[in-house]
Amino acid sequence: MLSERIKKWPDGWLDEGGQEGELEAKRQIAGNLIKRTGINNQAIAEVAELSVEEIAALRAEPQH
């Protein structure tokens, strides 16, 4: 049983890392839309597939 679990661990790590990477990409897209357009939070949330709250938080972050 343990050996079967160990075989599956790397798959779980990759899935978790992939999800984190996907979320970061969505945040990057949203950030670019915030910086370059006058689109409202609801529209950006729909395009970037994030919540309106997440977009508002990104918009509130200081610009680098």
C-alpha positions in Angstrom: 0.0 0.0 0.0 2.7 2.5 0.9 4.6 1.8 -2.3 1.5 2.6 -4.3 1.0 5.9 -2.5 4.7 6.8 -3.1 4.3 6.2 -6.8 1.4 8.7 -6.9 3.1 11.5 -4.9 5.0 13.1 -7.7 1.7 13.4 -9.7 0.2 15.3 -6.8 3.1 17.6 -6.6 2.9 18.4 -10.3 -0.8 19.1 -10.1 -0.4 21.4 -7.2 2.5 23.2 -8.9 0.5 23.4 -12.1 -2.5 24.9 -10.3 -0.3 27.5 -8.6 1.3 28.4 -12.0 -2.1 28.7 -13.6 -3.3 31.0 -10.8 -0.2 33.2 -11.2 -0.8 33.4 -14.9 -4.4 34.5 -14.3 -3.3 37.1 -11.9 -0.7 38.4 -14.4 -3.4 38.7 -17.1 -5.6 40.6 -14.7 -2.8 42.9 -13.7 -2.0 43.7 -17.3 -5.7 44.5 -18.0 -5.8 46.7 -14.9 -2.6 48.6 -16.0 -3.4 48.9 -19.7 -7.2 49.3 -19.9 -10.1 51.0 -18.2 -12.1 47.8 -17.9 -14.1 47.4 -14.8 -13.4 44.7 -12.2 -16.4 42.5 -13.2 -15.2 42.3 -16.8 -11.6 41.6 -15.8 -12.8 38.9 -13.4 -14.7 37.2 -16.3 -11.8 37.3 -18.7 -9.1 36.2 -16.2 -11.4 33.7 -14.5 -10.8 35.2 -11.0 -13.2 36.6 -8.5 -14.2 40.2 -8.4 -12.7 40.4 -4.9 -9.4 39.1 -6.3 -9.4 41.7 -9.0 -10.1 44.5 -6.5 -7.2 43.3 -4.3 -4.9 43.3 -7.4 -6.1 46.8 -8.3 -5.3 48.0 -4.7 -1.7 46.7 -4.8 0.9 49.3 -5.3 2.3 49.5 -8.8 5.9 48.4 -9.2 
